[in-house]
Amino acid sequence: MIKPEQKSALKNELGGFMFENEALAPKTALKTGGPAAVFLQPRTLTELELALKNLTRLGLEFMILGGGSNLLIADGGIQDRVVISLDQGFQDYKIIGSDNDSVMIQAGSAVRLAALVQLSLTGGYSGWENLAGIPGTLGGALAMNAGAYGVTIYDYLSRVSLWRGTELLCLARAELNPVYRNGGLKDNDIVIKAWFHLPRTDAGKVAEKIAEINHKRRQRLPAGRNAGSVFKNPAGDYAARLLDKAGCKGLTCGGAQVAAQHANVIVAEKGAHSQDIKELMVKMQERVRQRFGVVLEPEIRIY
Ligand SMILES: Cc1cc2nc3c(=O)[nH]c(=O)nc-3n(C[C@H](O)[C@H](O)[C@H](O)COP(=O)(O)OP(=O)(O)OC[C@H]3O[C@@H](n4cnc5c(N)ncnc54)[C@H](O)[C@@H]3O)c2cc1C
């Protein structure tokens, strides 16, 4: 619980970009959950640094909110730590180098993955086609090691700058250890920027591939509020297959329902609570455990 005196100390220092009781549900894909007791929206690296200094001074923990597409926020909101959202000031992306064969792209952590895919489509750079349709920001994608159809955001990464503790580090791809759906960042690492090296190709080919991926995704994913796959695939299998065989499609809990066309996706109705989703996840896990002896691990991050 953040104490009133901690809030007012923060307000004194960070008033220009601090908000209290900020609703988080509208900022997430599932549209559930309560507010952030303290919400910081630093507009520059200097403001972020100032915020972090003050949080350390006051002994306060924080979490980073990206595009909210992979988060389940508790119905009581986030009261025990400060929520930081990087927004303006972290949304720059551009080509910073190019030759006949390739380009180097620099992008801020708050850039939408969709904007980067669009850049590759417009310019005819290959590599990101399979990431088309993945919502969220670059920072979130790197934290989650987002990927689809055999490609991940790390595949074309050259280096990343991140805030760790009290310093800004620049790490080469080889210094990072992403694993399936986890970028392997340390707790409290904040992705600031990243650089990617993409080969040039024919823009028509990129467009064709993206159209194919978009088509596949439309067929697989339900409409309605959802956070994509709820559970990670267990080694050598697919969570959706196990959940389907365990009879989870259509299962409900309050306003949450397992999608009819994808057993690893939960759709939240308007008015659903995060608790409904949590309870439904437990039911799904339990069915798969009983039927196959496999314990599914959540992919969505629960706060
Ligand atoms: C319809 C739908 C389809 C999806 N399909 C896919 C898919 O095909 N493949 C896939 O991998 N995922 C998929 N997802 C999940 C989600 O889109 C990805 O995990 C995405 O990369 C999360 O990015 P975000 O910005 O929304 O992160 P958030 O959901 O906001 O946060 C996720 C995690 O990243 C951390 N984080 C965010 N920004 C930063 C930062 N700057 N520095 C450090 N940590 C940070 C957060 O603290 C949190 O722990 C899907 C989601 C939806 C809603």
The ligand as a Tripos MOL2 file, in Angstrom:
@<TRIPOS>MOLECULE
LIG
   53    58     1     0     0
SMALL
NO_CHARGES

@<TRIPOS>ATOM
      1 C1         -5.5670  -10.2080  -29.7030 C.3       1 LIG1
      2 C2         -4.1890  -10.5020  -29.1660 C.ar      1 LIG1
      3 C3         -3.3310  -11.3170  -29.8760 C.ar      1 LIG1
      4 C4         -2.0490  -11.6020  -29.4010 C.ar      1 LIG1
      5 N1         -1.2300  -12.3970  -30.1410 N.ar      1 LIG1
      6 C5          0.0190  -12.6350  -29.7080 C.ar      1 LIG1
      7 C6          0.9150  -13.4150  -30.4950 C.ar      1 LIG1
      8 O1          0.6020  -13.8720  -31.5810 O.2       1 LIG1
      9 N2          2.1630  -13.6200  -30.0100 N.ar      1 LIG1
     10 C7          2.5760  -13.1050  -28.8150 C.ar      1 LIG1
     11 O2          3.7370  -13.3130  -28.4370 O.2       1 LIG1
     12 N3          1.7430  -12.3670  -28.0640 N.ar      1 LIG1
     13 C8          0.4910  -12.1130  -28.4630 C.ar      1 LIG1
     14 N4         -0.3590  -11.3600  -27.6950 N.ar      1 LIG1
     15 C9          0.0950  -10.8690  -26.3970 C.3       1 LIG1
     16 C10         0.6910   -9.4500  -26.4120 C.3       1 LIG1
     17 O3          0.2280   -8.7380  -27.5210 O.3       1 LIG1
     18 C11         2.2170   -9.4490  -26.4090 C.3       1 LIG1
     19 O4          2.7280  -10.1230  -25.2850 O.3       1 LIG1
     20 C12         2.7570   -8.0050  -26.4380 C.3       1 LIG1
     21 O5          4.0870   -8.0500  -26.8520 O.3       1 LIG1
     22 C13         2.6620   -7.2930  -25.0910 C.3       1 LIG1
     23 O6          3.0200   -5.9380  -25.2990 O.3       1 LIG1
     24 P1          2.3500   -4.7550  -24.4600 P.3       1 LIG1
     25 O7          3.0450   -3.4960  -24.8180 O.co2     1 LIG1
     26 O8          0.8910   -4.7760  -24.6100 O.co2     1 LIG1
     27 O9          2.7920   -5.1800  -22.9940 O.3       1 LIG1
     28 P2          1.9170   -5.1530  -21.6590 P.3       1 LIG1
     29 O10         0.7900   -6.1070  -21.7860 O.co2     1 LIG1
     30 O11         1.5920   -3.7650  -21.2650 O.co2     1 LIG1
     31 O12         2.9790   -5.7410  -20.6310 O.3       1 LIG1
     32 C14         3.4590   -7.0640  -20.7430 C.3       1 LIG1
     33 C15         4.7240   -7.1680  -19.8830 C.3       1 LIG1
     34 O13         5.7570   -6.3650  -20.4830 O.3       1 LIG1
     35 C16         6.2950   -5.4640  -19.5190 C.3       1 LIG1
     36 N5          6.7040   -4.2390  -20.2180 N.ar      1 LIG1
     37 C17         5.9480   -3.4640  -21.0380 C.ar      1 LIG1
     38 N6          6.6720   -2.4370  -21.5250 N.ar      1 LIG1
     39 C18         7.9150   -2.5570  -20.9860 C.ar      1 LIG1
     40 C19         9.1230   -1.8050  -21.0770 C.ar      1 LIG1
     41 N7          9.2170   -0.6860  -21.7950 N.pl3     1 LIG1
     42 N8         10.1940   -2.2360  -20.3720 N.ar      1 LIG1
     43 C20        10.1460   -3.3470  -19.6120 C.ar      1 LIG1
     44 N9          9.0360   -4.1040  -19.4740 N.ar      1 LIG1
     45 C21         7.9360   -3.7170  -20.1500 C.ar      1 LIG1
     46 C22         5.1490   -5.2210  -18.5500 C.3       1 LIG1
     47 O14         5.6280   -4.7830  -17.2930 O.3       1 LIG1
     48 C23         4.5250   -6.6170  -18.4740 C.3       1 LIG1
     49 O15         5.2280   -7.4340  -17.5700 O.3       1 LIG1
     50 C24        -1.6360  -11.0560  -28.1580 C.ar      1 LIG1
     51 C25        -2.4970  -10.2340  -27.4460 C.ar      1 LIG1
     52 C26        -3.7640   -9.9480  -27.9380 C.ar      1 LIG1
     53 C27        -4.6540   -9.0220  -27.1710 C.3       1 LIG1
@<TRIPOS>BOND
     1     1     2 1
     2     2     3 ar
     3     2    52 ar
     4     3     4 ar
     5     4     5 ar
     6     4    50 ar
     7     5     6 ar
     8     6     7 ar
     9     6    13 1
    10     7     8 2
    11     7     9 ar
    12     9    10 ar
    13    10    11 2
    14    10    12 ar
    15    12    13 ar
    16    13    14 ar
    17    14    15 1
    18    14    50 ar
    19    15    16 1
    20    16    17 1
    21    16    18 1
    22    18    19 1
    23    18    20 1
    24    20    21 1
    25    20    22 1
    26    22    23 1
    27    23    24 1
    28    24    25 2
    29    24    26 1
    30    24    27 1
    31    27    28 1
    32    28    29 2
    33    28    30 1
    34    28    31 1
    35    31    32 1
    36    32    33 1
    37    33    34 1
    38    33    48 1
    39    34    35 1
    40    35    36 1
    41    35    46 1
    42    36    37 ar
    43    36    45 ar
    44    37    38 ar
    45    38    39 ar
    46    39    40 ar
    47    39    45 ar
    48    40    41 1
    49    40    42 ar
    50    42    43 ar
    51    43    44 ar
    52    44    45 ar
    53    46    47 1
    54    46    48 1
    55    48    49 1
    56    50    51 ar
    57    51    52 ar
    58    52    53 1
@<TRIPOS>SUBSTRUCTURE
     1 LIG1         1 GROUP 0 **** ****
